[in-house]
Amino acid sequence: MLISDITSLDGVASEESSEGEDETDTERDNDDDDSGAEIEDDEESYDEDDDNSDDNDEKHSDSDDTEMEELTGKEDTEKNGMEKLSAAALCVGVGSFCDPEDLPGLAHFLEHMVFMGSLKYPDENGFDAFVREHGGSDNASTDCERTVFQFDIQQKYFKEALDRWAQFFIHPLMVWDAIDREVEAVDSEYQLAKPSDANRRELLLGSLAKPGHPMRKFFWGNAETLKHEPKNRNIDIYARLKDFWQLYYSAHYMNLVVQSKETLDTLEKWVMEIFSQIPNNGLPKPSFGHLTQPFDTPEFHKLYRVVPVRKVHSLNIAWGLPPQQRHYRVKPLHYISWLVGHEGKGSILSFLRKKFWALTLHGGNSETGFEQNSTYSIFSISHLRSFLYVQIIWEEIQKIEDNEFRFQDQTDPADFVESLCENMQHFQKEDFLIGNNLLLDYKPEIIADALNQLCPLKANLFLLSAGHEEKCHLKERWFETQYSVEDIDKYWSDLWASDFELNQDLHLPEENKYIASNFTLKVRDCSETQHPVKILNTQLGCLWYKKDNKFRIPKAYVRFHLISPLIQQCSKSVVLFELFVNIFSHNLAEPAYEADVAQLEYKVVAGEHGLIIRVKGFNHKLPLLFQLIIDHLADFNFTPATFEMITEQLKKTYFNILIKPEMLAKDVRLFILEHGRWSIIDKYQRLMKGISVESLSAFIKAFKSHLFVEGLAQGNLTGRKSKDFLNYIVQKLQFVPLAHPCPVQFRVVDLPNTHLLCKVKTLNKGDANSEVTVYYQMHMEEPCFNFLRTKQTLGYHVYPACRNTSGILGFSVTVATQATKNNTELVDKKIEEFLVCFEEKLKILTTECVFSQVSVLINMKECEDSYLGEEVDRNWNEIVTQQYFFDRLAHEIEALKSFTKADLVNWFQAHRGHKKKALSLHVVGFGKHEGDSDIIAASDAQQCYLGDMPQFIFLPPSSHMKDTASIRDIRDFTLALNLLPYHKILK
């Protein structure tokens, strides 16, 4: 499939594509200081490549994103228009189901090995380096029945990248010398995947399939299956890799999608020229469709108690259905999941929340290879903080009728071509573009057939809880998941088999008052401006406003920052504030759910210095949602039972952040750099000491009584109506002004001119992974900073380490170290190698060749915003940091145009040697060869390492880092440092 994107040469997406922007929440806007500990679902959702993914583009799961927001929001607060990249994806219709029995993980291993150079381009990892040096990224993933490769890159390098990439499928070298290195890379992915409860559940569930079904295979692969066992059994892994490639990487198994700004004729010429050399062996494609009903076994229809790694209590109910992919035009599971997952009045979740039995509920099929393939489909329902309340869920399922399903658009080129590439494997030609999104046919008999199979007697039940520790004596082989298995209690099975009376509290959704019907564009009632203007300014607050006259869509964005000095007074205040915001979100969930269905979105966030309220969507009914939120804030109340439930869940949130090395490293780094910041350990300790209902009530009363409110209204709104938003807050909350202005940023410490090392032990004794992060504090002119941070300059992800000091650069690597003889020595050595590599990269910056790329930065910054949200994000960042430099982007472009090579060379010389300010953060994992006598299995780690009062365990530097200044007490170290001024670059 060829896609000529020539109509978007100006960088402005069509109005249709601009509407897709808002469907992906997090708004991609980082909202700078949105750092409150929002309670996450504890349901580790995953991308479809998570089965065996090679996450070259550093993806995070959804739960990780939520926890990252707790620490910093997103790192990169600059939101500029970006050049739309060219992209390509190739799907091989073969995956891990084809793994030979004696080599588990071979398909995943081959996906790695084809990257290791080709006959035409022999450099190992040369393609990775090429795309990253030219502003792009690449990724590959192995699923059950397909393997997908994709990349994006700047347009002018697209043809060369295509040629390099195609060699993976024409003549990959897969040299013998690279095998051991890539086995270690696969093993590292395996080690990183082991602490994931979602991955552990998949592997355990797959083991319940009938003997002989490929779902029982170990798809990940590791050093044992790909190196040690083959060696012991005299298996030639190199020969088997070659055979597997020749057998399955055949042209007639493949689909290709390319998207770029060239004409269709040009793209066709390129593709014919480059890809026609892919070999075709003419063999029939492997098929598994005859292996139906793999989970129709006694082992599947039981209750499994599982000990999770994270601190969660959740119930997962799963059914094995006949494969539903052939019904893609009807999508029967979408109808069922939409209603099961409904959160409004009369829903399952509404009932469970009132009983304090659950916080969240999810239902459906993720459409990954694990949950949907040619042999079966999984329909699952899971909810957090659950006990065995299957009866309520089953009653709702019996009441389901048909309803609507809405989809979200994909506009990112790489994601788009990858999706199309897979569509071509499954859909009819006329449905390639729409088959995965639209409800094309309505056939109630197909929906009813799927629904009728969701009877409780056919269900599999997974109950996750740390309380199962003493009852779970079985252990899954690969991820060592502790579990037990038992028959469903006879009381429940008899009840489910009877003609029981349905619960009258459950009913279908009511009429939705939030659905917009007026989509007219508003007439401007004040002078047109290029940037937001302050239209209200009082002692209580101010409002910035901008009418949208560019995108001309009937949507609006409204954001407010309710600022209070109480929040950062002490760790207890921070915890009370985060409890308050989480209860507030919980209270809003049901009454605001219908607004979400009507494509009105909201979020309330515990920012570091205030409550942030964000509302967006069709402007017609947006004021109704905004008033609902403010009404609930004004009349805020909670029950002791709600307080207890949210408190326990916040403990789990803090806990789940602390046990992840990458989260702990980020928290330690910010704790060092940001003056006055409270660490997650501080907050966890304070929460474990106990918080009373009375103290929370007193805090909320004090918080609401003294505020300064700052807001932005932008989009299809008039100035007169926009003022109503701020006036409504003032009227409903009845607060008084602050006695003194409250800072909305932390000040940052000025690091000494040396290389600092802060080395701590991970808090999870079951985790072998180490995290290494190196930060450089560099004071520089904005043009130099913007130039240095770009991916195409260094080939690394370079971004600000603190939101309020633009002169700090940093990038991180994660290393899995369980198999090493000496973890600390190895990882410290990697730090040294990393630093040397970075210094070498910096030298490259002084060359004329690299400096010539400054024009490409300029070009990206000059790109128009592709949707309204990008402009709003940029404006809001100026407001929430109280800088108000709304034309910052234009000034950056102007400064970059005046930027010279001499500026860069001078800067480089000024930050080398004794003038260098570097901070290395190292979180050390546990290894059995490292002298960690108390190392334990990940599944046993729940109760024995954090405790009520966790502490940083500081480690000395190894011989590789003997020249660094070691930090052993963070508070003592930072007390002696000067503070940098607040970050306000205004010129």
N, C-alpha and C positions, 0 to 999 in steps of 0.2 A: 504494500500500500504506500502510495506516494502522497504527501501533503505539501502543497505549495502555500507557504504562509506569506506570500508576497504582499497581501493586502495590509499587513501590519508593519510595513517598513517604517512608518512614523513612530512605532513603539506604542501606539495606542490600541488597546484591545477593543474589539467590538463591544457594543452595549450588552449583547447576550453574554459574552464571556466575562464581562465585568461583574455580572450578577453572581457568578460562581464564587467570587472572592469571599463572601461573607459566610459561606456554609461551613468553613473549616475551623471555627472558633479559634481561640487564642488570638484571633484577629490578626495574627502575625504582627502585632503592634507592640509587643513586649510591655506596653504600658509601664515602661521604665521601672518604677518602684513597686510593681505588683508582687510583693514578696510574702504575702500572708500564707500561713500554713493551711491551705484549703484541704479539707478531707477528701482524699481521692477515693475512687471506687474500690480500690484494692483488687480490682479485676484486671490483671495484667494483659490488656489487649495487645495485639501484635499485628504487624504487617504480614502480608501473605508470604513474604520471603523469610519469616522468622523460623520456619521449620529448619532450614539449613542455610541461613543467609550469610553472604559475604558482605557485611555492612560497610562497604567502603565509604559511604557518604555519611557515616556517623549518625544513623537514625536512632531515635529513642522511642521506647514504647510510650503510649499515652499516659500511663501512670508515672513514668519517669518525667514526662513533661510537666505534670502537675507538681511533682516534688521539686523539679528544677525551679518552677515558678515560686515555690516556697523560699528558695534561696536567693534568687536574683531576677526572677522573670527571665526573659531572654537576655543573653549577653549583649547582642548587637542592637543598640538603641537607635542607630541611624537607619532610617527607612527611606531609601532613595529609589527612584525609578531605575530599573535594571534593563539592560539590553536583553531582548528575547533571544534565547539561545536556540541553535539548531539541535535536533535530537534524533536518536535512532534507537530501535529496540529489535531484538531478534529472539524468538521463542522456539526452542527445540522441544518437540512434543514428546519428550522422554524425561523421566525424573527418577526419584529414589525407589519407586516401585520396581525398577529394573535392576536394582542392586543385586549382585550375585550373593547367594547365601553365605559364602565363605569370605566375603569382603564387604561388610556393612559400611555404608558411607562412601562407596566408590563414586557414585554419581556426583555427590557434593565435592569430593576430592578432585574429580576431573574438571568441574567448574572452576576450581582454583588453578589447576595446572595449565589450562589453556592460556592464562594470562602471562605465563612464564616465557614470553618471547616466541617468535615465529621464524620461519626460514628467511622471510624478507626483512623482518625487523627483530633481530635476535636478542636485543637487550631485555633482560628480565624486568618485569614491571614497567617497561618503557611506555606502554600505552597509558598506564595510570599517570605517569609523570607528564606525558604530553598533554592530556586533557586538563589536568590541574594547572599546568603552566599557562593554559590558554582559556582560563575562566570557566572551566567545566567540571564535571564530576562523572563518575561511572559507578556501576553497581551490577551485581549478578546475584541470582538466587536459584536454589534448587528446591522444587516442590515435589509432590508425590508423582505427578505425571507430566511435568514440564520443567524446563530449565530456561530462565530468562536472563538475557544480557541487555543492558541499556546504558546510554551515555548521552550527555549534552555538552556543547562546546560553542564558542563564538563562531559566528557564521563563516568567517573567512578561513577558518581552519577545518571546516566540516569535511571537505572532500578528503584531505589527507588523513583525518581521524577515521573516516569510513574505511579507507584502504588499510590502515593499521589494524583496525578492529576486525575487519573481515578475515584477516590472516589467522585469527583464533579458530576459524571454521574451515580454513583452506589448508594450512600446513603449520600447526602449532609444533614447537620443538619438544615441549615436555621433557626437557633434558633430565638425565639421571641425577645430576648434582642438585637439582632443585627439589627433588622429592622429599628429602628429610626436612628441608625448611618449610615446605608447604604442609607437610603432615603436622608440624608444630603449629602452623597457622590454623589448621582445622581443629587441632586439639585445643588451641586457645579459645576458639569460638565455643567449643564444647564446654570448657571450663567456665566461660562467661555465661553460658546458658543454664548451667546447673542450678544456680540460686533462684531461677525464675519459676514461680509456682505454676504459671500458665504452661510453660514448656514441660514441667514435671507431670502435670495433669494429662497433657496430650500423650506423653510416652506411656504412662500407666494405662490410659484408656485404650490406646492402640494395642497394648499387650493382651487385651480382653477379646480381640478378634479371633475368629476360628483359626486353628492350625493350618498353615499353608497360605493364609492370606498375607499379602505384602504389607498390610498395616502393622503387622507384628515386628517388622524390621526396625533396626536402629539406624535411622536416616542420617543422623549427625555425623557419625564417624568420629574416631579419636585416634590417639597414638597406639592404643591397644589393638584396634581392629585394622588399622592401615599400616602398621609398622611392626609391632612386636609379635602379634599372632602370625601374620604372613611369614615373618622371618623364621619363627619356630616351626612352621609347617612347610617351609621351602617353597612358598608361593612367590612368584616373580611379579611383584606389584607393578613394575615398569611395563612389562609385557601385557599385563592385564589392563592397564590404563590405555595403552595403544589399541588393544582389541576393542575395548569399550567405546573409544572414540570412533573407530572405523565402523563399528556396528550401529551406533546410535546417532552420531553427529552427521546425519545424512541430509542432503538438501531437501528431499521430499518429506522430511519430518518438520521442516522449519517454516516459520512465518517471519516476514521482515516488514517493519514500518520505518519510514524516514520522513522527517518534517524539517523544512528549512525554507528560507525566503527565495530560493531559486525557483525558476519556472518548472513545471512538470516535465517538460521535455529534457531540461538539463538534469533533473534528478533521475529520470529514467535512464539517460545515457550513463550517468555515474554508476547506478546500481547494476546495469547490464555489464558494464566494463569491469566492475570490482567484484561482484558476487557470483558471476557465472562460473567461477573456478571452484566453487564449493562442490566436493564430490557427492555423488548419488549412488548408493549401493543397490538401489532397487528392491530391497527386502521389505516385506510387509511390516507395518508398524506394530509394535507390541500392543496387545489389547488385554484389558483386565475386566471387561464388562461382564464376563461370565461368572465372576466371583461375587455374586450378589448376597445380600443379607449376612455380611460378615459378623454382625453383632447379635444375631439370633442365637444366643448361647445362654446357658444357665449362669455363667460367670458374669455376663453383662448385666443381667437383671437382678442386681443385688445392691446392698448399701456398703459403700467403701468409706471408712473413716481414714482421713489423711492428715499427717502432721505437716503443716506448711512451713516454708522458710520465713515468710513474712508473718507479722502478727495480724492474722485475719481470722474471722469466723464467717464462713460462707457456705452456702449450699449450691451445688450445681446439679441440675437435672438434665439428662441427655437421652435422646431417642435416636436409634439408628433407623433411618428411613431409606426406601429405595432411592436411587440416584435421581435428583430433581433437576439436574442441569438441562436435561432434555425439555423441561418445561420453562425455559428461560423467557419465553414470550408471555407466559402467564404469571410466573413468579409466585407460586402459592405460599411459600414461606414468608414472603414480605407482608402479605395480608395478616397472617397469624402473628408474626413478630411485632408488627405495628401496634396491634391491640394488646398483646401480652405486655409489651413494654410501655404502654400508656401510663402516664403518671397523674392524670387528673382525677376528678371526683368519680367514684364508682370503680376505680381501677384496683388491680391486685396490690400495687405498691401503696396506694392510699390506705387500704385496709391494713396492710402490714405495718405501715408507719404509725398508724393510730394505736396499734398494739405494741409499738416499740420492738417489733420483731425484725425489721429490716430498714436499712437506709437507702439502698439502691436496688434496682432490678434490671436485668438485661435479658433479652430473649431473641433468638434468631439463629442465623447461619452466617458465619463470617466469610464464606465463599473462598476460604483458603483451601489448598489441596487436602489438608487434613479433614476439613469439615464437608467438603463437596468434591467428589471425584466420580469416576465412571462406575464405581462399585456401590457407593452408598452416599447419603447425605446425613449430616448430623443436625438435629434441632435441639438447642440447649437453652435452658433458663437458669440464670444464676442470680443470687442476691446476697448482699453483704449483711453481716451481723444476723445470720439466720440460724434457726433450729429447724426441725423437720416439719415445716408447714407446707407439705406438698398438697394437702387437701385443698387449701385456698386457691392455689394455682390451677389445680385441675378443674375446680368449679368455674373459674373464669374461662378456661379453654373451652368448656362445653357451651359457653354463651357467645362465642365469637361468630360474627357474621362478616360479610365483606365490608371493606372500607377503602380509603385511598392510600396511596403511597407516594411520597415525594422524594425526589432524588437530588443529589448535589452534583454540581458540574465540576469537571476537572479542567484546569487551565494551565497547569505547569506542563511544559513541553515534554519533559522526561517521563513524568507520570502518565501523560496522555498517550504517548506512543507505546509505552509498556502495556497499558490497558488494552489498546487496540490490537497489539500484537497477540495478546492472549485471547481476545475476542475472536480473532481469526481462526483460532484452534477449535472454537466451540460453536460459533453461530453461523447461520446462513449468511451469504455474502451481503444481502440487502440489509442485514441487521448489525454489521460490524460496528457502526458508529453509535448505535442506540440500544443494542441488545442488552447491555448490562445496566441500563438506566430506566428505560421506559416500560410501563405495563402495556404491552402491545395487544394482548388478547385477554378477554375475560371469559373464563370457563369455570363456573362454580363447582362443577363436578370434580375437577382436578384439585381445587382448593379443599373441597370436602374430603377427598381421598387422603390428602396429606393430614388433614385435621383428625380424621378418624384413627390414624395410627398413633396419635399422641395420647394413648391411654396409659394410666399410671402403672399398670401391671407389666408394661413393656419398657419401663424407664430404668435408667441407670442413675444411681444417686451417689454423688461425691460430697461428703461433709468434711470441710476443712476446719480444723481448730487445733490450737496448741494444747488444748486440754486432753487431746487423744494420746498424748505421749506415752502413757503407761499401758494403753490398750493396743498399740500398733506394733506388732512383732514381726511383720513381714517387711521385706525391703525390695523395691524394684532394682533391677540389676544395674542399669546404666547411670541413672541420676540418684540412686540410693534413697528414693522416697520411702519414708516409713508409712505403712498403711495396715489396715485390717479389713476383713471382708465378712459380711454376715448376711443372712436372709432378711428380707423386709419383715418387720414385726407383723405377726398374724392379724392383730387388730386393724392395722392399716390396710393390709392386702384384702381382708374381708370387706372393709368399708368401701374400698375403691371398686371392688367387684359388685357391690350392691347398687341399687337404684336410689342413691342418697338424695336428700333434699338440697337444693342449691341455696347458697348464701344470698340473701336479698340485698345485702350491701353492695354487691357487685353488679354493675350494669355498663352498657355501652356509653361512649362519650356523649356529652350533651352538646347542644348547639354552641358554637364557638363565637363569642362576641368580639374577638380580636381580629377576625378575618377582614382585611381591608377591602373596600369597594370603591374608594375614590382615589384615582391615580393621576389626577390633574396636577400640572406643575404650578407652583405658587407664583404669584406676581410679586416682584421685588417691591418692598415698601421703604427701602433706604438705598443710599448710593452704593453702587457696585464697587467692591474692593478686591484686590488680589489676595490679601491675607486677612485672617480674622481681626475683628476690631472689638474693643471693649464697649459693650452697649449698656452695661449696668455696673456700677462701682459704688459700694457702700462699705461701712465698717464691718458688716456681716459677711460680705463676699462680693464677687464680681463674676461677670459672664462675658465670654468671648463668643462672637457670632460670625459666621460666614455663609452666605447664600451660595448654593451650588449652581453655577451657570456654565459648567464645563461638561459634566456627564449627563445632566438633565434626565435624571431618573427619580421616580417618586419615593425616594428613601432618605433617611436622616440618621445622623449619629448624634447622640447626646451623652456627654460624660461629665461627671462631677467628682471633685476631690474634697472630702470633708476632713479638714486638717485639724489635728489636736496635738498639743504638747504632752498629753498624758501618756501616749502610747509607749515612748521610749524611756520613761522615767526609771523603770527597773524591769527585770526579767518577768516579774509577776504581772506587770501591766501589759507586756507584750502577749503573754499567755492569755490573760483575760480578754484582750482585744481579739485574739484569734478565736477564742471560744465564742465570743459574741458574734463574730462574722459568720462562723460556721453554723451557729444556731439560727442566725438570720437567714442564711441560705437555705437551711432545712425548712424553716417556716414558709419561705417563698415557693418552695419546689412545687407544691400542688396547685396553689392558686395561680401561679404564673405559667403553668405548663401549657395551657391552651394558647397563650401568646407565642410560645415557642413553636407550637404546631402551625401557627399562622405566620411563621417566618419573622417573628419579632424575637430578637435575642437580647438577653441581659446577662450581666455578671456583676456580682458584688465581691470585691477583693479586699483582703486585709493588707493594705499598703503599709510601708514602713513608717509613714508619718500621718496616715489618715485612711479613711474608708473611701474606696474608689467604686463608683457606680457607673456602669456602662450599659447603654441601651442603644439598639440599632435595628433598622428594618424599615418596612413601609411606613411612611410618616402619618398616614391617615389615623391609625389606631395606636401609634406609638405613645402619645400622651396618656392613654389609659393604662398602659403597662408602667410607665414612669410613676404615675400617681399611686398605683398599687404598691410599688416598691417603697415609696416615701411614706405611704399610710402605714405599712407594716413596720417601718423604722420608727415612726412617731409613736405607734401603739405597741411597741415591741414588748413581748412577754414570753415566758417559757415556763414549762413545768419542771419540777425536780427530776422527773423521769427523763425528759428531753436533755436536761443538763447532764445527767449521769451518762446517757448514751453518747452524747457528743464528746464529753470529756474522755471517755474510754476510747472513742475513735481517734481523737486527737493524739492520745498517747501512742496509738498504733501508727499514726502518720509520722510523728517524730521518730519512733522506733524504726520504721521502714526506711526513713531517710538515713539514719545513722548506720544501718548495717550495710549500705552500699558504698564501696570505696570511692566511687566518683563523686557521690554526694558529700561524703565526709571531707574529701579533699577540697571541694568547693567551699564548704562551710568554714574549714580551717583557714583557707586563703582569705576569705572575706572578713573573718574574725580578726586576722592580723592587720589587714589593710584599712578597714573602715572603723574609725574612732566612734565609740559609743554603741557599737553593734553587739547584740546578744547572740551567742552561738546556739545551735540547736541543742547541744548538751546542756547549756544553761537553762533553756526552756523546758527540756525534758525533765531535768532534775527538779525544777520548780513545780512542774505539774505533778510529778510523782509525790512531792511533799504534801500535796493536797490543796485544792481550791474550793472555797465554800460558795454555796448559792448566794449568800448575802454579799460576799465580796464582788461577785460578778454583777449583781444588781446595782450595787453602789458604783462600780466602775462605769456601767452603761449610763447611769443617770448623770454622772460627772462628765462623761464623754459628750453626751448630747446637749449639755447645758452651755458649753463654751466651745465655739467652733469658728473657723474661717472657711468659707465654701467658695471654691473656684470651679468654673465650669466652661464647657465648650458646646455650642449647638451649631451643627453644620449639615447642610444638605438642602432638601426641599422644604425649607421652613422660612417664615417671615420673621423679621426682627421683633415685631410686636408679640407674636406667639412664643418666640424663643424666650423672652423675658419671663413668661409664665412659669417656666421650669424652675428658675432660681426663686422666684416669688413663692412658688408652692412649697419649696423646701423651708424657706424662712417662716412662712405662715404655719406649717404643720409642726415644725420642731421647736419654735419659740425659744431659740438659743440667744445668748448674749455674745458680743464680740470678744476676741482674745485680748488679754491685757498687753501682750507683747507678741510680735510676729514669731511664728514657729518655722524653723528651718525645715525644708522638705528634702534635704539631702544629708548624707553623712559626710563629714570631712575625712580625708584620707591621710594616712601617715606618710611622711617623707622618708623613704628607705635610705639607709647609709650606702655609700659607694663600695659595695662588696657583694660577694655571692653568698646569700643566706640560704640555709637549709632548715626546713621544719619537717621532721620525720616522725610519723606516728604509726602505731600499730592499728590495723583495722579492728573494729569492734566485733566482727563476726568470725569466730574461730572455725567456722565451716567454709569460709571463702578463701580460696587460694589466690585470688586476683589482686594485683597491686595497681595503684594509680599513680602516675607521675605527671606533675604539672609544673611547667617552668614559666615564670613571669618576669618580664623586663619592665622596670619603671623608667619611662623615657619621656622627658619633657621636650616637646618639639612644637614646631609650627604646624598648624592644622593641615596644610597641603602635604607635608612630609608624612604625617600620621596617616592620612587617607591613602597615600600612595603605598606605604609600607604594608598596610593591613590587607591588601587585596590578594586573593588566592593566586591569581596568575603571576604575581610577582615572586612569591616565595614557594608556592606549592604547598603551603601549610594553611590551616585556618588561623588567622591572626585577628584578634578582636580585643576590645577594651576589657580589662580585667575588673574595673569598677565603673559604675555608671556615671560617677561624678568626677572622674579624672581621665580625660581623654588621652592623656599621655602615658597610659599604661598599656603595654601589649602583652599578650600571652597566648599560649597554645598548649594542648595537652595530648598525652598518649596513654593508652591503657595496655598493661602487659599481664597476661596470664602466666603464672610462675609455678604452678604446682609441681611440675615434673623436674624442676631444677634441683641441683645439689645444694645450692646456697642462694636462696631468694634475694636476700639483702645485697649481697655482692653483685649478683646479676643485674638487679634493677638499678643500683647505683652506677654500675658500668654503663647501662643504657642511658642514664641521665647524662653522664659525661659524653657519650657518643652523640646524644641529642644536642647538647650544647655546642660541641664542635661542629656538628652538621649545620646548626643555626648560624654560627659565626661564618661558616663558609658561604651559606646562602646570602648573608648580609653583604659579603664581599661582592657577590654577583650584582648587587644593586648598583654598584658604582660603575658598571659597564654601560656603554652607550646603548647596547642592544636592549637591555632590560629597561633602561630609562625611557626609551622610545615608547614604551607602553603607557606612559602618562597620558597620551592622547586617547587611548582606549579608556581610561578611567573617566576622563572628561566626557567621553561619548556616553558612557553609561549614566553618569549623573545628569546629562542633558536629556535623557529619555523622558518622555512624558509619563506621568502616572498612568497605570493601566486600569485603575479603578479608584473610586472615591475613597475607599478605606485607606489607601496609601497616603493620600493628602491629609486625611484626618489624623492618621497616626503621627505624621511629622508635626502637625500643628499641636496635637495633644502633648507630645513630648516636650515642646517648648513651654507649654502652660504648666504641666505637672512638675517640671523642674524649675519653674518660675524664671525662665530666661527670656522668653518672648522674642526670640530672634527668628521671626518667621521666614525671612528671606535668607536664612543661613545657607541653603543649598546653592543659591545664585552666587553668594560670596565665596563659597568653597570652589565653585567652578572657576570664578575669576582668579582666585589665588592659585589654583592648580595651573592655570594658563601662564602664570608668571613664574612658576616653579622651575628652577634650573638644576642641571646635573650637579653643579657646585654646591647647591643647597643640600643635596642628598649626601654628597661626599663629606661635607663639613659636619653634618649631623652624625654620620656614621663614625667619624673619627672622634667625635665628642662623647660617644657612648661605648667606647672600647676600653679594655685594660682596667686600670684602677678607678676609672670614672663609671664603670658599669654598675648598675643597680639591678641585681637579679635575685629572685626568690624562687627556690625550688620546694615544691610540696611533694611529699612522698608518703603515701599510705601503703604500708607493707602488709601483704596477705600472709596467710598461715601456710607453712609447708612442712611436711613430715621430715624432710631432709635438712631443715633449717634450725633444728634444735627446739621446735615447738612441741614439747612433749604432751601438751594438752590439746592438740588438734583433734577436732571431732568432725563427724560427717555433717554435711550441710543440713540434712534433715533433722539432726539432733541438736541444732544450734539454738533452738528457740528460747530456752529458759536459762542458759548457763553463761552468758557473756555480758549482757547489758546490765541486768539488775536494775535497781531503782536509781542508783547514783553512778552512772558511767563516767569515766574520766579519760582525758587524753593520756595515752601511754607513749611518752616520748622515747625515741631510740637514738643512739649515737650514730654519727656518720661512719660509713665504712672507709676502707683505705682508699677507695676511688674518689671519695669526697672529703679527704682530709684537709683540704685548703679552704673549705667553706666555714662560715660562722654559723654554728648550730643554735637554733632556738629551742630552749627547753622549758620556758615558761612564757606563754604568749603575753599575758598581762604585764609582767615585769618588763618584757622586751619593748612593748609598744609605749609604755609610760615614759620611756626615755627619749622618744622620737618627737620631732616637730610635726605639726599638722600643716598640710597644704591648704590653701584657701578653697572656698567652695568653687566648684567647677562652673564657671560662667564665661564661656568664650563668646564675647559680644562683638568682636571685630576681626 
